[in-house]
């Protein structure tokens, strides 16, 4: 779709007040796009914005971000099974290596929400998730801990 690249490139000009509406647009696109290789590419391109939305001050923006995360996970699980869901968790784990404390903290929130939602289905990922997140306890930043 021609809308996907425009959404990704327009991120640099995004005003904070528009993030809720942009996340809603991403949500609708995530529902209707076909589950193919371009879907994962699209998810990889917008996931950072969705993750950061979980730390927004506006409650509706935060809620929309969490809804988009769960929607993406549901679509991936339904279309590709546990392997696609594992790829999503791997993308979220990459956010823990973020350069800002804000991104790391938002990634922990996103991982927490999806871990809660998919606790029974991610058994083999649990040790990796736990090991990675417990390393963050050593951080001196209050935002992360």
C-alpha positions as CSV (number, residue, x, y, z in Angstrom):
1,X,0.0,0.0,0.0
2,X,1.2,3.5,-0.7
3,X,0.1,4.7,2.7
4,X,2.8,2.6,4.5
5,X,5.9,4.5,3.4
6,X,4.2,7.8,3.9
7,X,3.3,7.0,7.4
8,X,6.9,6.0,8.1
9,X,8.5,9.0,6.5
10,X,6.0,11.4,8.1
11,X,7.2,10.4,11.6
12,X,9.9,13.2,11.6
13,X,7.3,15.9,11.1
14,X,4.8,14.5,13.7
15,X,3.5,17.0,16.3
16,X,3.0,15.4,19.7
17,X,-0.7,16.3,19.6
18,X,-1.2,14.1,16.5
19,X,0.3,11.0,18.0
20,X,-3.1,9.5,19.2
21,X,-4.6,9.9,15.7
22,X,-1.5,8.5,14.1
23,X,-1.6,5.5,16.4
24,X,-5.2,4.9,15.5
25,X,-4.3,5.0,11.8
26,X,-1.5,2.5,12.5
27,X,-4.1,0.3,14.3
28,X,-6.4,0.3,11.4
29,X,-3.6,-0.5,9.0
30,X,-2.4,-3.3,11.2
31,X,-5.8,-4.8,11.0
32,X,-6.2,-4.8,7.3
33,X,-2.7,-5.3,5.8
34,X,-2.0,-8.8,4.5
35,X,0.2,-10.9,6.7
36,X,3.3,-11.2,4.5
37,X,6.9,-10.1,4.7
38,X,5.9,-6.5,4.1
39,X,3.7,-6.6,7.2
40,X,6.7,-7.4,9.4
41,X,8.7,-4.7,7.7
42,X,5.9,-2.2,8.4
43,X,5.7,-3.4,12.0
44,X,9.4,-3.0,12.4
45,X,9.2,0.6,11.0
46,X,6.4,1.7,13.3
47,X,7.1,-0.3,16.5
48,X,9.3,2.3,18.0
49,X,6.6,4.9,17.8
50,X,4.1,2.5,19.3
51,X,6.4,1.6,22.1
52,X,7.1,5.2,22.9
53,X,3.4,5.9,22.9
54,X,3.1,3.7,26.0
55,X,4.9,6.5,28.0
56,X,2.9,9.4,26.7
57,X,1.3,11.7,29.3
58,X,-2.1,11.5,27.5
59,X,-4.1,8.5,28.8
60,X,-5.9,7.9,25.6
61,X,-2.6,7.8,23.6
62,X,-1.2,5.3,26.1
63,X,-4.2,3.1,25.8
64,X,-4.2,3.3,22.1
65,X,-0.5,2.3,22.0
66,X,-1.2,-0.8,24.2
67,X,-4.2,-1.7,22.0
68,X,-2.0,-1.5,18.9
69,X,0.6,-3.7,20.5
70,X,-2.0,-6.4,21.4
71,X,-3.6,-6.1,18.0
72,X,-0.3,-6.7,16.3
73,X,0.5,-9.6,18.5
74,X,-3.0,-11.1,17.8
75,X,-2.5,-10.7,14.1
76,X,0.9,-12.3,14.1
77,X,-0.1,-15.2,16.3
78,X,-3.2,-15.9,14.2
79,X,-1.4,-15.7,10.9
80,X,2.0,-17.1,11.7
81,X,1.7,-18.9,15.1
82,X,4.3,-18.8,17.8
83,X,7.2,-18.1,15.5
84,X,5.8,-14.7,14.4
85,X,4.9,-13.9,18.0
86,X,8.5,-14.7,19.0
87,X,9.7,-12.3,16.3
88,X,7.6,-9.5,17.8
89,X,9.0,-10.2,21.3
90,X,12.5,-10.1,19.7
91,X,11.7,-6.7,18.3
92,X,10.5,-5.5,21.7
93,X,13.7,-6.8,23.3
94,X,15.7,-4.8,20.9
95,X,14.1,-1.7,22.4
96,X,15.8,-2.5,25.7
97,X,19.1,-1.6,24.0
98,X,17.7,1.9,23.3
99,X,19.9,4.9,23.6
100,X,17.6,6.8,25.9
101,X,16.1,5.8,29.3
102,X,12.7,6.8,28.0
103,X,12.9,4.2,25.2
104,X,14.2,1.5,27.5
105,X,11.4,2.2,30.1
106,X,8.8,2.2,27.3
107,X,10.1,-1.1,26.0
108,X,9.8,-2.6,29.5
109,X,6.2,-1.5,29.6
110,X,5.4,-2.9,26.2
111,X,7.0,-6.2,27.1
112,X,5.1,-6.3,30.3
113,X,1.8,-5.8,28.6
114,X,2.4,-8.5,26.0
115,X,3.9,-10.9,28.6
116,X,0.7,-10.5,30.7
117,X,-1.5,-11.1,27.6
118,X,0.5,-14.1,26.3
119,X,1.9,-15.6,29.5
120,X,0.7,-19.2,28.6
121,X,2.1,-19.1,25.0
122,X,5.6,-17.7,25.5
123,X,7.0,-20.3,27.9
124,X,10.2,-20.8,26.0
125,X,10.8,-17.0,25.9
126,X,10.4,-16.5,29.6
127,X,14.0,-17.2,30.7
128,X,15.4,-14.8,28.0
129,X,12.9,-12.1,28.9
130,X,13.7,-12.5,32.6
131,X,17.4,-12.4,32.1
132,X,17.3,-9.3,29.9
133,X,15.0,-7.4,32.2
134,X,16.8,-8.2,35.4
135,X,20.0,-6.7,33.9
136,X,18.1,-3.4,33.9
137,X,17.9,-3.5,37.8
138,X,21.5,-2.5,37.8
139,X,20.7,0.8,36.1
140,X,21.1,3.9,38.1
141,X,18.2,5.6,36.2
142,X,15.0,5.8,38.2
143,X,13.0,5.9,35.0
144,X,14.2,2.4,34.0
145,X,14.0,0.8,37.5
